[in-house]
Amino acid sequence: PSELLAGRIRGGRIAVNPSHPDCPALLAEVMDVLASRDMDGRSAAELLGCSATQLVKFLSLEPAALEMVNARREELGLRRLKGR
């Protein structure tokens, strides 16, 4: 993860307020990591240093992002991730 994202991961959680100006950049990076891991949430979470549950909770901050991830997962024959 980038220095920005690594600095936001504390105790296996992605700590950021959804209204913080860094949130869109962090979300984009998380989505890039997911894409690089063929939308495998566990693999992406491991690379980022957080839990798969925390990764999904973070994606859920922006429902459109979670929907984009789920649409791609369906194309790949994977089950949808369930947000909050």
Long-range contacts (C-beta under 8 A, 24 or more apart in sequence): 1-29, 1-33, 1-47, 1-48, 1-49, 2-29, 4-29, 5-29, 5-30, 5-48, 6-49, 9-48, 9-49, 9-50, 12-49, 12-50, 12-51, 12-54, 13-50, 13-51, 13-54, 14-48, 14-50, 14-54, 14-55, 14-57, 14-58, 16-58, 18-61, 18-62, 23-61, 26-58, 27-58, 27-59, 27-61, 27-62, 27-65, 30-55, 30-58, 30-59, 31-59, 31-65, 31-68, 31-69, 34-69, 35-72, 38-76, 39-69, 39-72, 39-73, 39-76, 39-78, 40-78, 41-81, 56-81, 56-82, 56-83, 57-83, 57-84, 59-83, 60-84
